[in-house]
Amino acid sequence: MTARLLKYALPIALAMSARAYRKGSLSRSGAICAVVTGTLAMSTSIRFGVTLIVFFLGCSKVTRLGAKRKAEIEGKEYAGPGGNRSWVQVLSNAAT
């Protein structure tokens, strides 16, 4: 972990986590965990951090795009698009 990368990693992780929390993609615990994992990922390696960001944004977009089809299949039992990712899901995705 380098100090040079850390000064950029934390603000980026905070901004992305706050935005995802406001949009309903992350629960509170998920947002806190995303700040920690995002900061660690970005401060370790730019490549690793960018990969994690692209993975998160891509998966969030796919989840929202497939919401209509999922609602048709599940009917009344459908909980809504996206759902909040908890800290467990954030860690699982970061470990992938």
Secondary structure, 3 states (H helix, E strand, C coil): CCHHHHHHHHHHHHHHHHHHHHHCCECHHHHHHHHHHHHHHHHHCHHHHHHHHHHHHHHHHHHHHCHHHHHHHHHHHCCCCCCCECHHHHHHHHHC
